[in-house]
Amino acid sequence: MAVNWWGVLYPAGTSKAIVDKLHADTVKALADPDVKKRFADLGVETKSSTPAEFSAFIKAEMDKYAKLIKDANIKVNP
């Protein structure tokens, strides 16, 4: 099953302190009732995860779609 998802990514090499601060601010914003309602009105369910969990999720998504592309013999159409 394919789902849409969004996330916040930072450039490689961003310090842990900055990632932690931006992550905390993002989690706080997503917990705000007005923000949650705004997303819900758009049909979006908000979910927070740790940076490590999100990194693992992205890797799993890449692995899943790489396998699908390989198994289905999907080729780039120039």
Contacts in CASP RR format, 6 or more apart in sequence:
PFRMAT RR
TARGET T0000
AUTHOR 0000-0000-0000
METHOD contacts of the structure
MODEL  1
MAVNWWGVLYPAGTSKAIVDKLHADTVKALADPDVKKRFADLGVETKSST
PAEFSAFIKAEMDKYAKLIKDANIKVNP
5 57 0 8 1.000
5 61 0 8 1.000
7 54 0 8 1.000
8 22 0 8 1.000
8 23 0 8 1.000
8 26 0 8 1.000
10 18 0 8 1.000
10 19 0 8 1.000
10 22 0 8 1.000
19 51 0 8 1.000
20 51 0 8 1.000
23 50 0 8 1.000
23 51 0 8 1.000
26 48 0 8 1.000
27 48 0 8 1.000
29 35 0 8 1.000
30 36 0 8 1.000
30 39 0 8 1.000
30 46 0 8 1.000
30 48 0 8 1.000
31 48 0 8 1.000
35 46 0 8 1.000
36 46 0 8 1.000
39 45 0 8 1.000
39 46 0 8 1.000
49 57 0 8 1.000
68 74 0 8 1.000
END
